[in-house]
Amino acid sequence: MKEFIEYIAKHLVDHPDQVDLEEKEPEDNKVVLALKVHPDDVGKVIGKQGRTAQAMRTLLTAIAAKEGQRAILEILD
């Protein structure tokens, strides 16, 4: 799950070496992933009107549901 989102993010940005994905403490079937990218790349990860971020969240939700979990993606500034 974490590797998949990291893979997508690294291919969207201009500075893939500065992509940092942190998994926060899971609480009863809920996983929170915090994505941090270079300040110039935040717009590329979010996309126009948040569509790219929403697509990433949709994919993450589908993967988590397969594993019987709930996942949340936070994009940090």
PyMOL Python script that loads the backbone (N, CA, C, O; Angstrom):
from pymol import cmd

cmd.read_pdbstr("""\
ATOM      1  N   MET A   1       0.839  -1.187   0.000  1.00  0.00           N
ATOM      2  CA  MET A   1       0.000   0.000   0.000  1.00  0.00           C
ATOM      3  C   MET A   1       0.884   1.251   0.000  1.00  0.00           C
ATOM      4  O   MET A   1       0.730   2.127  -0.852  1.00  0.00           O
ATOM      5  N   LYS A   2       1.799   1.327   0.949  1.00  0.00           N
ATOM      6  CA  LYS A   2       2.694   2.480   1.061  1.00  0.00           C
ATOM      7  C   LYS A   2       3.589   2.573  -0.173  1.00  0.00           C
ATOM      8  O   LYS A   2       3.795   3.663  -0.707  1.00  0.00           O
ATOM      9  N   GLU A   3       4.114   1.456  -0.622  1.00  0.00           N
ATOM     10  CA  GLU A   3       5.012   1.444  -1.773  1.00  0.00           C
ATOM     11  C   GLU A   3       4.296   1.897  -3.040  1.00  0.00           C
ATOM     12  O   GLU A   3       4.889   2.568  -3.884  1.00  0.00           O
ATOM     13  N   PHE A   4       3.041   1.535  -3.172  1.00  0.00           N
ATOM     14  CA  PHE A   4       2.265   1.899  -4.353  1.00  0.00           C
ATOM     15  C   PHE A   4       2.064   3.409  -4.447  1.00  0.00           C
ATOM     16  O   PHE A   4       2.265   3.991  -5.513  1.00  0.00           O
ATOM     17  N   ILE A   5       1.676   4.046  -3.358  1.00  0.00           N
ATOM     18  CA  ILE A   5       1.468   5.494  -3.350  1.00  0.00           C
ATOM     19  C   ILE A   5       2.798   6.219  -3.565  1.00  0.00           C
ATOM     20  O   ILE A   5       2.855   7.231  -4.264  1.00  0.00           O
ATOM     21  N   GLU A   6       3.861   5.696  -2.962  1.00  0.00           N
ATOM     22  CA  GLU A   6       5.183   6.292  -3.141  1.00  0.00           C
ATOM     23  C   GLU A   6       5.618   6.202  -4.610  1.00  0.00           C
ATOM     24  O   GLU A   6       6.193   7.150  -5.147  1.00  0.00           O
ATOM     25  N   TYR A   7       5.350   5.086  -5.245  1.00  0.00           N
ATOM     26  CA  TYR A   7       5.668   4.889  -6.662  1.00  0.00           C
ATOM     27  C   TYR A   7       4.932   5.910  -7.535  1.00  0.00           C
ATOM     28  O   TYR A   7       5.531   6.518  -8.421  1.00  0.00           O
ATOM     29  N   ILE A   8       3.660   6.091  -7.288  1.00  0.00           N
ATOM     30  CA  ILE A   8       2.866   7.053  -8.055  1.00  0.00           C
ATOM     31  C   ILE A   8       3.399   8.470  -7.848  1.00  0.00           C
ATOM     32  O   ILE A   8       3.591   9.215  -8.809  1.00  0.00           O
ATOM     33  N   ALA A   9       3.631   8.828  -6.613  1.00  0.00           N
ATOM     34  CA  ALA A   9       4.098  10.179  -6.299  1.00  0.00           C
ATOM     35  C   ALA A   9       5.446  10.472  -6.947  1.00  0.00           C
ATOM     36  O   ALA A   9       5.651  11.562  -7.482  1.00  0.00           O
ATOM     37  N   LYS A  10       6.359   9.518  -6.903  1.00  0.00           N
ATOM     38  CA  LYS A  10       7.684   9.730  -7.490  1.00  0.00           C
ATOM     39  C   LYS A  10       7.626   9.936  -8.994  1.00  0.00           C
ATOM     40  O   LYS A  10       8.478  10.622  -9.560  1.00  0.00           O
ATOM     41  N   HIS A  11       6.638   9.354  -9.641  1.00  0.00           N
ATOM     42  CA  HIS A  11       6.521   9.519 -11.085  1.00  0.00           C
ATOM     43  C   HIS A  11       5.750  10.775 -11.482  1.00  0.00           C
ATOM     44  O   HIS A  11       5.720  11.127 -12.661  1.00  0.00           O
ATOM     45  N   LEU A  12       5.137  11.443 -10.540  1.00  0.00           N
ATOM     46  CA  LEU A  12       4.399  12.671 -10.826  1.00  0.00           C
ATOM     47  C   LEU A  12       5.253  13.927 -10.660  1.00  0.00           C
ATOM     48  O   LEU A  12       4.984  14.941 -11.304  1.00  0.00           O
ATOM     49  N   VAL A  13       6.264  13.878  -9.818  1.00  0.00           N
ATOM     50  CA  VAL A  13       6.990  15.076  -9.416  1.00  0.00           C
ATOM     51  C   VAL A  13       8.305  15.252 -10.179  1.00  0.00           C
ATOM     52  O   VAL A  13       8.790  14.334 -10.840  1.00  0.00           O
ATOM     53  N   ASP A  14       8.870  16.469 -10.065  1.00  0.00           N
ATOM     54  CA  ASP A  14      10.163  16.775 -10.679  1.00  0.00           C
ATOM     55  C   ASP A  14      11.328  16.408  -9.775  1.00  0.00           C
ATOM     56  O   ASP A  14      12.447  16.220 -10.253  1.00  0.00           O
ATOM     57  N   HIS A  15      11.080  16.305  -8.481  1.00  0.00           N
ATOM     58  CA  HIS A  15      12.110  15.972  -7.498  1.00  0.00           C
ATOM     59  C   HIS A  15      11.745  14.663  -6.790  1.00  0.00           C
ATOM     60  O   HIS A  15      11.329  14.686  -5.631  1.00  0.00           O
ATOM     61  N   PRO A  16      11.897  13.515  -7.477  1.00  0.00           N
ATOM     62  CA  PRO A  16      11.471  12.251  -6.859  1.00  0.00           C
ATOM     63  C   PRO A  16      12.297  11.854  -5.641  1.00  0.00           C
ATOM     64  O   PRO A  16      11.839  11.062  -4.817  1.00  0.00           O
ATOM     65  N   ASP A  17      13.501  12.390  -5.517  1.00  0.00           N
ATOM     66  CA  ASP A  17      14.331  12.047  -4.370  1.00  0.00           C
ATOM     67  C   ASP A  17      13.834  12.697  -3.078  1.00  0.00           C
ATOM     68  O   ASP A  17      14.247  12.302  -1.988  1.00  0.00           O
ATOM     69  N   GLN A  18      12.948  13.693  -3.195  1.00  0.00           N
ATOM     70  CA  GLN A  18      12.433  14.376  -2.015  1.00  0.00           C
ATOM     71  C   GLN A  18      11.007  13.953  -1.658  1.00  0.00           C
ATOM     72  O   GLN A  18      10.328  14.637  -0.891  1.00  0.00           O
ATOM     73  N   VAL A  19      10.561  12.847  -2.205  1.00  0.00           N
ATOM     74  CA  VAL A  19       9.252  12.295  -1.845  1.00  0.00           C
ATOM     75  C   VAL A  19       9.415  11.496  -0.560  1.00  0.00           C
ATOM     76  O   VAL A  19      10.251  10.596  -0.477  1.00  0.00           O
ATOM     77  N   ASP A  20       8.614  11.833   0.431  1.00  0.00           N
ATOM     78  CA  ASP A  20       8.677  11.148   1.714  1.00  0.00           C
ATOM     79  C   ASP A  20       7.270  10.722   2.112  1.00  0.00           C
ATOM     80  O   ASP A  20       6.376  11.558   2.243  1.00  0.00           O
ATOM     81  N   LEU A  21       7.081   9.445   2.300  1.00  0.00           N
ATOM     82  CA  LEU A  21       5.778   8.914   2.690  1.00  0.00           C
ATOM     83  C   LEU A  21       5.926   8.242   4.042  1.00  0.00           C
ATOM     84  O   LEU A  21       6.691   7.292   4.206  1.00  0.00           O
ATOM     85  N   GLU A  22       5.182   8.754   5.000  1.00  0.00           N
ATOM     86  CA  GLU A  22       5.276   8.265   6.368  1.00  0.00           C
ATOM     87  C   GLU A  22       3.961   7.611   6.767  1.00  0.00           C
ATOM     88  O   GLU A  22       2.884   8.165   6.548  1.00  0.00           O
ATOM     89  N   GLU A  23       4.064   6.432   7.352  1.00  0.00           N
ATOM     90  CA  GLU A  23       2.873   5.727   7.813  1.00  0.00           C
ATOM     91  C   GLU A  23       2.708   6.001   9.305  1.00  0.00           C
ATOM     92  O   GLU A  23       3.569   5.652  10.113  1.00  0.00           O
ATOM     93  N   LYS A  24       1.598   6.625   9.652  1.00  0.00           N
ATOM     94  CA  LYS A  24       1.336   6.937  11.054  1.00  0.00           C
ATOM     95  C   LYS A  24       0.771   5.718  11.750  1.00  0.00           C
ATOM     96  O   LYS A  24       0.365   4.751  11.105  1.00  0.00           O
ATOM     97  N   GLU A  25       0.749   5.770  13.056  1.00  0.00           N
ATOM     98  CA  GLU A  25       0.276   4.641  13.858  1.00  0.00           C
ATOM     99  C   GLU A  25      -1.128   4.213  13.450  1.00  0.00           C
ATOM    100  O   GLU A  25      -2.062   5.015  13.482  1.00  0.00           O
ATOM    101  N   PRO A  26      -1.273   2.953  13.067  1.00  0.00           N
ATOM    102  CA  PRO A  26      -2.615   2.476  12.692  1.00  0.00           C
ATOM    103  C   PRO A  26      -3.518   2.321  13.916  1.00  0.00           C
ATOM    104  O   PRO A  26      -3.095   1.857  14.975  1.00  0.00           O
ATOM    105  N   GLU A  27      -4.750   2.718  13.734  1.00  0.00           N
ATOM    106  CA  GLU A  27      -5.767   2.559  14.779  1.00  0.00           C
ATOM    107  C   GLU A  27      -6.864   1.663  14.221  1.00  0.00           C
ATOM    108  O   GLU A  27      -7.363   1.907  13.123  1.00  0.00           O
ATOM    109  N   ASP A  28      -7.234   0.657  14.944  1.00  0.00           N
ATOM    110  CA  ASP A  28      -8.256  -0.315  14.552  1.00  0.00           C
ATOM    111  C   ASP A  28      -8.655  -0.245  13.071  1.00  0.00           C
ATOM    112  O   ASP A  28      -9.618   0.427  12.704  1.00  0.00           O
ATOM    113  N   ASN A  29      -7.904  -0.943  12.248  1.00  0.00           N
ATOM    114  CA  ASN A  29      -8.140  -1.069  10.804  1.00  0.00           C
ATOM    115  C   ASN A  29      -8.087   0.243  10.042  1.00  0.00           C
ATOM    116  O   ASN A  29      -8.668   0.342   8.961  1.00  0.00           O
ATOM    117  N   LYS A  30      -7.405   1.258  10.574  1.00  0.00           N
ATOM    118  CA  LYS A  30      -7.278   2.527   9.858  1.00  0.00           C
ATOM    119  C   LYS A  30      -5.799   2.880   9.747  1.00  0.00           C
ATOM    120  O   LYS A  30      -5.090   2.952  10.751  1.00  0.00           O
ATOM    121  N   VAL A  31      -5.345   3.098   8.519  1.00  0.00           N
ATOM    122  CA  VAL A  31      -3.958   3.463   8.263  1.00  0.00           C
ATOM    123  C   VAL A  31      -3.940   4.883   7.710  1.00  0.00           C
ATOM    124  O   VAL A  31      -4.706   5.210   6.804  1.00  0.00           O
ATOM    125  N   VAL A  32      -3.066   5.726   8.255  1.00  0.00           N
ATOM    126  CA  VAL A  32      -2.935   7.101   7.788  1.00  0.00           C
ATOM    127  C   VAL A  32      -1.556   7.257   7.159  1.00  0.00           C
ATOM    128  O   VAL A  32      -0.536   7.034   7.811  1.00  0.00           O
ATOM    129  N   LEU A  33      -1.534   7.646   5.878  1.00  0.00           N
ATOM    130  CA  LEU A  33      -0.285   7.882   5.174  1.00  0.00           C
ATOM    131  C   LEU A  33      -0.122   9.379   4.958  1.00  0.00           C
ATOM    132  O   LEU A  33      -1.027  10.043   4.453  1.00  0.00           O
ATOM    133  N   ALA A  34       1.036   9.910   5.342  1.00  0.00           N
ATOM    134  CA  ALA A  34       1.327  11.333   5.183  1.00  0.00           C
ATOM    135  C   ALA A  34       2.376  11.482   4.088  1.00  0.00           C
ATOM    136  O   ALA A  34       3.489  10.971   4.215  1.00  0.00           O
ATOM    137  N   LEU A  35       2.021  12.179   3.017  1.00  0.00           N
ATOM    138  CA  LEU A  35       2.895  12.369   1.865  1.00  0.00           C
ATOM    139  C   LEU A  35       3.475  13.774   1.894  1.00  0.00           C
ATOM    140  O   LEU A  35       2.748  14.765   1.971  1.00  0.00           O
ATOM    141  N   LYS A  36       4.796  13.840   1.831  1.00  0.00           N
ATOM    142  CA  LYS A  36       5.476  15.131   1.815  1.00  0.00           C
ATOM    143  C   LYS A  36       6.374  15.173   0.586  1.00  0.00           C
ATOM    144  O   LYS A  36       7.161  14.256   0.352  1.00  0.00           O
ATOM    145  N   VAL A  37       6.252  16.253  -0.207  1.00  0.00           N
ATOM    146  CA  VAL A  37       7.051  16.414  -1.414  1.00  0.00           C
ATOM    147  C   VAL A  37       7.727  17.784  -1.396  1.00  0.00           C
ATOM    148  O   VAL A  37       7.453  18.608  -0.523  1.00  0.00           O
ATOM    149  N   HIS A  38       8.601  18.017  -2.354  1.00  0.00           N
ATOM    150  CA  HIS A  38       9.273  19.307  -2.511  1.00  0.00           C
ATOM    151  C   HIS A  38       8.198  20.387  -2.700  1.00  0.00           C
ATOM    152  O   HIS A  38       7.190  20.134  -3.360  1.00  0.00           O
ATOM    153  N   PRO A  39       8.394  21.581  -2.134  1.00  0.00           N
ATOM    154  CA  PRO A  39       7.377  22.643  -2.254  1.00  0.00           C
ATOM    155  C   PRO A  39       6.963  22.969  -3.689  1.00  0.00           C
ATOM    156  O   PRO A  39       5.818  23.356  -3.922  1.00  0.00           O
ATOM    157  N   ASP A  40       7.860  22.822  -4.641  1.00  0.00           N
ATOM    158  CA  ASP A  40       7.511  23.092  -6.045  1.00  0.00           C
ATOM    159  C   ASP A  40       6.614  22.010  -6.633  1.00  0.00           C
ATOM    160  O   ASP A  40       5.958  22.239  -7.649  1.00  0.00           O
ATOM    161  N   ASP A  41       6.575  20.840  -6.013  1.00  0.00           N
ATOM    162  CA  ASP A  41       5.834  19.706  -6.562  1.00  0.00           C
ATOM    163  C   ASP A  41       4.471  19.479  -5.925  1.00  0.00           C
ATOM    164  O   ASP A  41       3.746  18.571  -6.332  1.00  0.00           O
ATOM    165  N   VAL A  42       4.115  20.278  -4.945  1.00  0.00           N
ATOM    166  CA  VAL A  42       2.839  20.077  -4.248  1.00  0.00           C
ATOM    167  C   VAL A  42       1.671  20.180  -5.234  1.00  0.00           C
ATOM    168  O   VAL A  42       0.736  19.382  -5.177  1.00  0.00           O
ATOM    169  N   GLY A  43       1.727  21.139  -6.113  1.00  0.00           N
ATOM    170  CA  GLY A  43       0.659  21.321  -7.102  1.00  0.00           C
ATOM    171  C   GLY A  43       0.527  20.138  -8.041  1.00  0.00           C
ATOM    172  O   GLY A  43      -0.579  19.810  -8.472  1.00  0.00           O
ATOM    173  N   LYS A  44       1.629  19.498  -8.362  1.00  0.00           N
ATOM    174  CA  LYS A  44       1.577  18.340  -9.261  1.00  0.00           C
ATOM    175  C   LYS A  44       0.935  17.142  -8.582  1.00  0.00           C
ATOM    176  O   LYS A  44       0.250  16.352  -9.231  1.00  0.00           O
ATOM    177  N   VAL A  45       1.150  17.005  -7.298  1.00  0.00           N
ATOM    178  CA  VAL A  45       0.559  15.882  -6.561  1.00  0.00           C
ATOM    179  C   VAL A  45      -0.930  16.126  -6.329  1.00  0.00           C
ATOM    180  O   VAL A  45      -1.729  15.190  -6.366  1.00  0.00           O
ATOM    181  N   ILE A  46      -1.300  17.377  -6.093  1.00  0.00           N
ATOM    182  CA  ILE A  46      -2.713  17.697  -5.865  1.00  0.00           C
ATOM    183  C   ILE A  46      -3.479  17.713  -7.182  1.00  0.00           C
ATOM    184  O   ILE A  46      -4.581  17.170  -7.258  1.00  0.00           O
ATOM    185  N   GLY A  47      -2.919  18.322  -8.213  1.00  0.00           N
ATOM    186  CA  GLY A  47      -3.561  18.360  -9.522  1.00  0.00           C
ATOM    187  C   GLY A  47      -4.611  19.452  -9.608  1.00  0.00           C
ATOM    188  O   GLY A  47      -4.931  20.112  -8.619  1.00  0.00           O
ATOM    189  N   LYS A  48      -5.137  19.629 -10.801  1.00  0.00           N
ATOM    190  CA  LYS A  48      -6.168  20.644 -11.016  1.00  0.00           C
ATOM    191  C   LYS A  48      -7.431  20.271 -10.263  1.00  0.00           C
ATOM    192  O   LYS A  48      -7.972  19.177 -10.425  1.00  0.00           O
ATOM    193  N   GLN A  49      -7.885  21.190  -9.445  1.00  0.00           N
ATOM    194  CA  GLN A  49      -9.078  21.023  -8.617  1.00  0.00           C
ATOM    195  C   GLN A  49      -9.002  19.769  -7.734  1.00  0.00           C
ATOM    196  O   GLN A  49     -10.029  19.217  -7.340  1.00  0.00           O
ATOM    197  N   GLY A  50      -7.775  19.327  -7.429  1.00  0.00           N
ATOM    198  CA  GLY A  50      -7.592  18.187  -6.535  1.00  0.00           C
ATOM    199  C   GLY A  50      -7.870  16.838  -7.152  1.00  0.00           C
ATOM    200  O   GLY A  50      -8.041  15.849  -6.439  1.00  0.00           O
ATOM    201  N   ARG A  51      -7.918  16.787  -8.462  1.00  0.00           N
ATOM    202  CA  ARG A  51      -8.287  15.529  -9.123  1.00  0.00           C
ATOM    203  C   ARG A  51      -7.219  14.450  -8.989  1.00  0.00           C
ATOM    204  O   ARG A  51      -7.549  13.279  -8.804  1.00  0.00           O
ATOM    205  N   THR A  52      -5.949  14.825  -9.078  1.00  0.00           N
ATOM    206  CA  THR A  52      -4.878  13.833  -8.946  1.00  0.00           C
ATOM    207  C   THR A  52      -4.859  13.267  -7.535  1.00  0.00           C
ATOM    208  O   THR A  52      -4.735  12.056  -7.350  1.00  0.00           O
ATOM    209  N   ALA A  53      -4.982  14.139  -6.542  1.00  0.00           N
ATOM    210  CA  ALA A  53      -5.005  13.689  -5.151  1.00  0.00           C
ATOM    211  C   ALA A  53      -6.212  12.789  -4.902  1.00  0.00           C
ATOM    212  O   ALA A  53      -6.103  11.781  -4.204  1.00  0.00           O
ATOM    213  N   GLN A  54      -7.339  13.145  -5.460  1.00  0.00           N
ATOM    214  CA  GLN A  54      -8.543  12.331  -5.276  1.00  0.00           C
ATOM    215  C   GLN A  54      -8.386  10.968  -5.931  1.00  0.00           C
ATOM    216  O   GLN A  54      -8.847   9.963  -5.389  1.00  0.00           O
ATOM    217  N   ALA A  55      -7.742  10.924  -7.089  1.00  0.00           N
ATOM    218  CA  ALA A  55      -7.510   9.648  -7.764  1.00  0.00           C
ATOM    219  C   ALA A  55      -6.585   8.762  -6.939  1.00  0.00           C
ATOM    220  O   ALA A  55      -6.809   7.557  -6.826  1.00  0.00           O
ATOM    221  N   MET A  56      -5.537   9.364  -6.360  1.00  0.00           N
ATOM    222  CA  MET A  56      -4.622   8.599  -5.508  1.00  0.00           C
ATOM    223  C   MET A  56      -5.355   8.066  -4.278  1.00  0.00           C
ATOM    224  O   MET A  56      -5.122   6.934  -3.853  1.00  0.00           O
ATOM    225  N   ARG A  57      -6.233   8.876  -3.716  1.00  0.00           N
ATOM    226  CA  ARG A  57      -7.007   8.438  -2.535  1.00  0.00           C
ATOM    227  C   ARG A  57      -7.967   7.308  -2.905  1.00  0.00           C
ATOM    228  O   ARG A  57      -8.174   6.386  -2.116  1.00  0.00           O
ATOM    229  N   THR A  58      -8.549   7.376  -4.090  1.00  0.00           N
ATOM    230  CA  THR A  58      -9.458   6.324  -4.545  1.00  0.00           C
ATOM    231  C   THR A  58      -8.720   5.001  -4.702  1.00  0.00           C
ATOM    232  O   THR A  58      -9.206   3.954  -4.274  1.00  0.00           O
ATOM    233  N   LEU A  59      -7.539   5.055  -5.321  1.00  0.00           N
ATOM    234  CA  LEU A  59      -6.741   3.842  -5.479  1.00  0.00           C
ATOM    235  C   LEU A  59      -6.310   3.282  -4.125  1.00  0.00           C
ATOM    236  O   LEU A  59      -6.340   2.070  -3.909  1.00  0.00           O
ATOM    237  N   LEU A  60      -5.915   4.162  -3.224  1.00  0.00           N
ATOM    238  CA  LEU A  60      -5.511   3.740  -1.889  1.00  0.00           C
ATOM    239  C   LEU A  60      -6.673   3.087  -1.145  1.00  0.00           C
ATOM    240  O   LEU A  60      -6.492   2.081  -0.460  1.00  0.00           O
ATOM    241  N   THR A  61      -7.850   3.656  -1.282  1.00  0.00           N
ATOM    242  CA  THR A  61      -9.039   3.093  -0.637  1.00  0.00           C
ATOM    243  C   THR A  61      -9.333   1.690  -1.171  1.00  0.00           C
ATOM    244  O   THR A  61      -9.694   0.795  -0.406  1.00  0.00           O
ATOM    245  N   ALA A  62      -9.181   1.501  -2.474  1.00  0.00           N
ATOM    246  CA  ALA A  62      -9.437   0.192  -3.079  1.00  0.00           C
ATOM    247  C   ALA A  62      -8.434  -0.847  -2.590  1.00  0.00           C
ATOM    248  O   ALA A  62      -8.808  -1.982  -2.294  1.00  0.00           O
ATOM    249  N   ILE A  63      -7.166  -0.464  -2.503  1.00  0.00           N
ATOM    250  CA  ILE A  63      -6.143  -1.396  -2.026  1.00  0.00           C
ATOM    251  C   ILE A  63      -6.376  -1.749  -0.559  1.00  0.00           C
ATOM    252  O   ILE A  63      -6.261  -2.909  -0.164  1.00  0.00           O
ATOM    253  N   ALA A  64      -6.701  -0.742   0.238  1.00  0.00           N
ATOM    254  CA  ALA A  64      -6.935  -0.971   1.665  1.00  0.00           C
ATOM    255  C   ALA A  64      -8.163  -1.852   1.882  1.00  0.00           C
ATOM    256  O   ALA A  64      -8.156  -2.717   2.758  1.00  0.00           O
ATOM    257  N   ALA A  65      -9.204  -1.641   1.102  1.00  0.00           N
ATOM    258  CA  ALA A  65     -10.418  -2.434   1.250  1.00  0.00           C
ATOM    259  C   ALA A  65     -10.147  -3.905   0.952  1.00  0.00           C
ATOM    260  O   ALA A  65     -10.741  -4.792   1.565  1.00  0.00           O
ATOM    261  N   LYS A  66      -9.248  -4.154   0.008  1.00  0.00           N
ATOM    262  CA  LYS A  66      -8.880  -5.528  -0.308  1.00  0.00           C
ATOM    263  C   LYS A  66      -8.238  -6.225   0.888  1.00  0.00           C
ATOM    264  O   LYS A  66      -8.380  -7.435   1.068  1.00  0.00           O
ATOM    265  N   GLU A  67      -7.528  -5.441   1.705  1.00  0.00           N
ATOM    266  CA  GLU A  67      -6.861  -5.976   2.884  1.00  0.00           C
ATOM    267  C   GLU A  67      -7.722  -5.863   4.140  1.00  0.00           C
ATOM    268  O   GLU A  67      -7.275  -6.199   5.236  1.00  0.00           O
ATOM    269  N   GLY A  68      -8.956  -5.388   3.977  1.00  0.00           N
ATOM    270  CA  GLY A  68      -9.858  -5.265   5.113  1.00  0.00           C
ATOM    271  C   GLY A  68      -9.532  -4.099   6.019  1.00  0.00           C
ATOM    272  O   GLY A  68      -9.826  -4.136   7.214  1.00  0.00           O
ATOM    273  N   GLN A  69      -8.922  -3.056   5.456  1.00  0.00           N
ATOM    274  CA  GLN A  69      -8.548  -1.888   6.234  1.00  0.00           C
ATOM    275  C   GLN A  69      -9.173  -0.632   5.635  1.00  0.00           C
ATOM    276  O   GLN A  69      -9.822  -0.668   4.590  1.00  0.00           O
ATOM    277  N   ARG A  70      -8.956   0.468   6.332  1.00  0.00           N
ATOM    278  CA  ARG A  70      -9.385   1.777   5.852  1.00  0.00           C
ATOM    279  C   ARG A  70      -8.138   2.643   5.802  1.00  0.00           C
ATOM    280  O   ARG A  70      -7.358   2.652   6.754  1.00  0.00           O
ATOM    281  N   ALA A  71      -7.934   3.370   4.711  1.00  0.00           N
ATOM    282  CA  ALA A  71      -6.719   4.162   4.560  1.00  0.00           C
ATOM    283  C   ALA A  71      -7.054   5.611   4.246  1.00  0.00           C
ATOM    284  O   ALA A  71      -8.028   5.909   3.555  1.00  0.00           O
ATOM    285  N   ILE A  72      -6.217   6.510   4.774  1.00  0.00           N
ATOM    286  CA  ILE A  72      -6.381   7.937   4.561  1.00  0.00           C
ATOM    287  C   ILE A  72      -5.047   8.491   4.064  1.00  0.00           C
ATOM    288  O   ILE A  72      -3.995   8.173   4.618  1.00  0.00           O
ATOM    289  N   LEU A  73      -5.092   9.314   3.028  1.00  0.00           N
ATOM    290  CA  LEU A  73      -3.886   9.938   2.490  1.00  0.00           C
ATOM    291  C   LEU A  73      -3.912  11.415   2.801  1.00  0.00           C
ATOM    292  O   LEU A  73      -4.833  12.128   2.405  1.00  0.00           O
ATOM    293  N   GLU A  74      -2.882  11.878   3.521  1.00  0.00           N
ATOM    294  CA  GLU A  74      -2.731  13.292   3.822  1.00  0.00           C
ATOM    295  C   GLU A  74      -1.563  13.825   3.006  1.00  0.00           C
ATOM    296  O   GLU A  74      -0.498  13.210   2.962  1.00  0.00           O
ATOM    297  N   ILE A  75      -1.762  14.968   2.362  1.00  0.00           N
ATOM    298  CA  ILE A  75      -0.693  15.602   1.606  1.00  0.00           C
ATOM    299  C   ILE A  75      -0.256  16.829   2.405  1.00  0.00           C
ATOM    300  O   ILE A  75      -1.017  17.779   2.589  1.00  0.00           O
ATOM    301  N   LEU A  76       0.993  16.780   2.872  1.00  0.00           N
ATOM    302  CA  LEU A  76       1.516  17.841   3.720  1.00  0.00           C
ATOM    303  C   LEU A  76       2.184  18.922   2.882  1.00  0.00           C
ATOM    304  O   LEU A  76       2.771  18.637   1.838  1.00  0.00           O
ATOM    305  N   ASP A  77       2.090  20.166   3.347  1.00  0.00           N
ATOM    306  CA  ASP A  77       2.744  21.274   2.653  1.00  0.00           C
ATOM    307  C   ASP A  77       4.184  21.358   3.072  1.00  0.00           C
ATOM    308  O   ASP A  77       4.914  22.228   2.600  1.00  0.00           O
TER     309      ASP A  77
END
""", "prot")
cmd.dss("prot")
cmd.show_as("cartoon", "prot")
cmd.util.cbc("prot")
cmd.orient("prot")
